[in-house]
Amino acid sequence: DFMTVSSYGNSMTSSRDVKIKKDIEDCIKGKDVLIVEDLIDTGFTLSKVVEILKIREPKSLSICTLLDKPARREVNVEVEFSGFKIPDEFVVGYGIDYREKHRELPFIGKVTIK
């Protein structure tokens, strides 16, 4: 199932206001759940998602991410599976967007503001 969550809006920094745009529809009680993330930054949004899902009593809850920015971590989240650790830079492409743009890029690139 899919859950769509946002705390960035049109900004390059988290608003800390976690919005659930689409919640999962299936019951996860007693099931093994894997959260698949594109990017983990401060960990704030993900920690809220974990909190919400734990209330629903899954058998297990693990986290997998393509990109991990440990230098930006403000909230401790245990990431079991990480594709790449990246430096503290804002990135787009391969599904990751900035202001709803650039997610279609077939690569991950760094955003620079002039």
C-alpha positions in Angstrom: 0.0 0.0 0.0 1.1 3.6 -0.3 1.2 6.6 2.0 2.0 10.1 0.8 3.4 12.4 3.4 4.9 15.9 3.1 6.6 18.4 5.3 8.5 20.4 2.7 5.8 22.0 0.6 7.5 24.5 -1.8 10.5 25.0 0.5 14.0 23.5 0.6 13.6 23.0 4.4 11.1 21.1 6.4 8.2 23.0 7.8 7.9 20.4 10.6 4.2 20.4 9.8 3.7 16.8 8.6 0.7 16.4 6.3 -0.7 13.0 5.3 -1.9 13.5 1.7 -2.8 9.8 1.3 -3.1 7.3 4.0 -2.7 3.5 3.6 -6.0 1.7 3.1 -5.1 -1.8 4.3 -4.9 -2.9 8.0 -1.3 -3.5 9.0 -2.0 -5.1 12.4 0.2 -8.2 12.7 2.0 -7.6 9.4 5.6 -7.0 8.5 5.8 -3.5 7.2 8.7 -2.0 5.2 8.7 1.8 4.8 10.4 2.7 1.5 11.7 6.2 1.4 13.4 8.2 -1.4 15.4 10.4 1.0 15.9 10.7 4.7 17.0 14.2 5.8 16.3 15.4 9.4 14.3 12.3 10.2 11.4 14.4 11.5 8.8 13.5 9.0 9.8 9.8 9.0 9.7 9.7 12.8 6.1 10.9 12.7 5.2 8.3 10.1 6.7 5.6 12.2 4.8 6.9 15.3 1.5 6.8 13.3 2.2 3.3 11.9 3.3 1.8 15.3 -0.1 2.7 16.7 -1.6 0.3 14.1 0.3 -2.6 15.7 2.4 -4.1 12.8 4.3 -7.3 13.6 7.5 -5.5 12.5 8.4 -2.1 11.0 11.6 -1.6 9.0 12.9 1.4 7.0 14.6 1.4 3.6 15.8 4.5 1.8 17.6 5.3 -1.5 19.4 8.3 -0.2 20.4 9.1 3.4 21.7 12.4 4.8 23.0 11.5 8.2 24.7 14.9 8.7 21.2 16.5 8.7 19.7 14.1 11.2 17.8 15.8 14.1 15.6 12.9 15.1 17.0 9.4 15.5 15.4 6.9 13.1 16.8 3.4 12.6 17.4 2.9 8.9 17.9 -0.8 8.2 18.5 -0.5 4.5 20.3 2.5 2.9 21.3 2.8 -0.8 23.6 5.8 -0.6 24.7 8.2 2.0 24.9 11.7 0.6 26.3 15.0 1.9 24.1 17.9 3.1 22.9 19.1 -0.3 19.5 19.6 -1.8 18.9 17.0 -4.6 16.3 16.4 -7.3 15.7 13.8 -9.9 14.8 10.1 -10.0 11.4 10.9 -8.3 12.6 13.6 -6.0 11.3 17.1 -6.7 11.7 20.8 -5.8 8.5 22.7 -6.0 6.9 19.9 -8.0 9.6 20.1 -10.7 12.6 18.0 -11.8 11.4 14.6 -10.4 11.4 13.2 -14.0 15.2 13.6 -14.4 16.8 10.2 -15.0 19.6 11.0 -12.6 20.0 12.7 -9.1 21.4 16.2 -9.3 22.2 18.9 -6.8 20.1 22.1 -6.7 22.0 25.4 -6.6 20.2 28.7 -6.2 21.8 31.7 -7.8 
